[in-house]
């Protein structure tokens, strides 16, 4: 009986250090994280502090779109593009009676970010409202700032919709410096013959 008692404490001593060593193995320091996790560039995330003002419905819609794009990227394995910075660019605002679209480009006209009222979840007559223009401008501006570091834009406005002014103001409000504004709405020089008046 005494021998068994002597053996048991020794076994317990052997097991105790092994058990103590296990938790230390499970812990990993931040330096041991994979390099891929650290090397990934900044993604357009909806959890950043700047997005708190966006309504919940629009956040959910954008999150769904992001997940759908992620699935497509898994199917199509494209080459990873190198991150570049675009500090000065252009903003094209197309404001029609039915919709508002904002496109941000670099100096050559290559698109770096865009947004439309339909993409943000607005439907019907709400797509042409100044509020929709403000929201989509915020989405496009944040994406361009996070991914490319855009700081200054020249604005080119086309169309006579109600979202024109709201989109320009939203660009300035979201940290982009507006250096110039140009109206590029097409005007007919007595081109097409107008319709004859309705007889009621």
C-alpha positions in Angstrom: 0.0 0.0 0.0 2.8 2.3 0.9 4.5 1.7 -2.5 1.3 2.6 -4.4 1.1 5.8 -2.4 4.7 6.7 -3.2 4.1 6.1 -6.9 1.0 8.2 -7.2 2.6 11.5 -6.1 5.4 11.0 -8.6 2.9 10.4 -11.4 1.0 13.5 -10.3 4.2 15.5 -10.4 5.0 14.3 -13.9 1.5 15.2 -15.1 1.4 18.6 -13.5 4.2 20.1 -15.5 2.8 18.7 -18.7 -0.6 20.2 -18.0 1.0 23.5 -17.1 2.9 23.6 -20.3 -0.2 23.1 -22.5 -1.8 26.5 -22.0 1.5 28.3 -22.9 1.6 26.4 -26.2 -2.0 27.4 -27.1 -1.2 31.1 -26.6 0.2 32.8 -29.6 1.8 36.2 -29.5 0.8 38.9 -32.1 4.2 38.5 -33.7 3.5 34.9 -34.6 0.5 35.9 -36.8 0.7 34.9 -40.4 2.3 37.4 -42.7 -0.7 37.2 -45.1 -2.9 38.6 -42.3 -0.6 41.6 -41.9 0.1 42.2 -45.6 -3.5 42.5 -46.6 -4.3 46.0 -47.7 -7.0 48.2 -46.2 -10.4 46.9 -47.2 -13.5 49.1 -47.5 -15.1 48.0 -44.2 -18.5 49.1 -42.8 -17.3 48.9 -39.2 -15.1 51.9 -39.3 -16.0 54.9 -37.2 -16.8 57.2 -40.2 -19.6 54.9 -41.2 -21.6 55.3 -38.0 -23.8 57.9 -39.6 -25.0 55.6 -42.4 -28.5 54.1 -41.8 -28.7 50.4 -40.8 -30.6 49.3 -44.0 -27.9 50.8 -46.2 -25.1 49.2 -44.2 -26.8 45.8 -44.5 -27.3 46.2 -48.3 -23.6 47.2 -48.7 -22.5 44.2 -46.6 -24.5 41.8 -48.8 -23.0 43.3 -51.9 -19.5 43.0 -50.4 -20.1 39.3 -49.6 -21.4 38.6 -53.1 -18.2 40.2 -54.6 -16.1 38.1 -52.2 -17.7 34.9 -53.5 -17.0 36.0 -57.1 -13.4 36.7 -56.3 -13.0 33.2 -54.9 -14.3 31.8 -58.2 -12.2 34.2 -60.4 -8.6 34.2 -59.2 -7.2 37.5 -60.5 -3.8 38.9 -60.0 -3.4 41.0 -56.9 -3.2 44.6 -58.0 -0.6 46.8 -56.4 -1.8 49.5 -54.1 -1.4 53.0 -55.5 -2.1 56.4 -54.1 -4.2 59.0 -55.9 -4.2 62.3 -54.1 -5.8 64.4 -56.8 -8.7 63.2 -58.9 -12.0 64.0 -60.5 -15.6 63.5 -59.4 -18.3 63.0 -62.0 -21.9 63.6 -60.8 -24.7 62.5 -63.1 -28.0 63.8 -61.6 -31.0 62.8 -63.7 -34.7 63.0 -62.8 -34.8 59.3 -61.9 -31.3 58.6 -60.4 -28.0 60.0 -59.1 -24.6 58.5 -59.8 -21.3 59.6 -58.4 -18.0 58.4 -60.0 -14.5 59.2 -58.6 -11.6 58.8 -61.0 -7.9 59.6 -61.1 -6.4 62.4 -63.2 -6.5 60.2 -66.4 -10.1 59.3 -65.9 -9.6 55.7 -64.6 -12.4 54.9 -62.1 -11.3 54.3 -58.5 -14.7 54.4 -56.8 -18.4 54.8 -57.7 -21.8 54.6 -56.2 -25.4 55.0 -57.3 -28.7 55.4 -55.5 -29.9 52.0 -56.6 -26.7 50.3 -55.3 -27.3 51.9 -51.8 -30.8 50.3 -51.7 -33.0 53.3 -52.7 -36.0 52.4 -54.9 -38.4 54.3 -57.1 -38.7 58.1 -56.7 -36.4 58.0 -53.6 -33.4 57.5 -55.9 -33.5 61.1 -57.2 -33.7 62.7 -53.8 -30.9 64.9 -52.3 -30.7 62.5 -49.3 -29.8 59.6 -51.6 -27.2 61.8 -53.4 -25.7 62.6 -50.0 -25.5 58.9 -48.9 -24.0 57.6 -52.1 -21.4 60.4 -52.2 -20.4 59.4 -48.7 -20.0 55.8 -49.7 -17.9 56.6 -52.8 -15.7 59.2 -51.0 -14.9 56.8 -48.1 -13.9 54.0 -50.4 -11.7 56.3 -52.5 -10.0 57.7 -49.3 -9.4 54.3 -47.7 -8.1 52.5 -50.8 -6.3 55.2 -52.7 -5.8 58.2 -50.3 -7.9 60.6 -52.4 -7.7 64.2 -51.0 -8.7 66.7 -53.7 -11.2 66.5 -56.6 -12.4 68.6 -59.5 -16.2 68.2 -59.9 -18.0 67.7 -63.2 -21.8 67.9 -62.9 -24.1 66.6 -65.5 -27.9 66.7 -65.5 -30.6 68.7 -63.9 -31.7 66.3 -61.1 -32.3 67.4 -57.5 -29.2 65.6 -56.2 -26.7 67.9 -57.9 -26.0 70.3 -55.1 -26.4 67.7 -52.3 -23.7 65.6 -53.9 -21.2 68.5 -54.2 -21.8 69.5 -50.6 -21.4 65.9 -49.4 -18.0 65.6 -51.2 -16.8 68.6 -49.2 -18.4 67.3 -46.0 -16.6 64.0 -46.3 -13.1 65.4 -46.3 -12.5 65.8 -50.0 -11.3 69.3 -51.0 -13.2 70.6 -54.0 -10.9 72.6 -56.2 -13.2 73.3 -59.2 -16.8 72.8 -60.2 -17.8 72.6 -63.9 -21.3 72.1 -65.3 -21.2 69.7 -68.3 -24.9 69.4 -68.9 -25.5 69.0 -72.6 -27.6 71.8 -74.2 -29.2 71.5 -77.6 -28.3 74.3 -80.1 -31.7 74.1 -81.8 -31.1 70.5 -82.8 -34.1 68.3 -82.6 -37.6 69.5 -83.5 -39.8 69.8 -80.4 -43.0 67.8 -80.0 -46.2 69.4 -81.1 -48.4 70.5 -78.1 -50.9 68.0 -76.8 -54.6 68.6 -77.7 -56.8 67.7 -74.8 
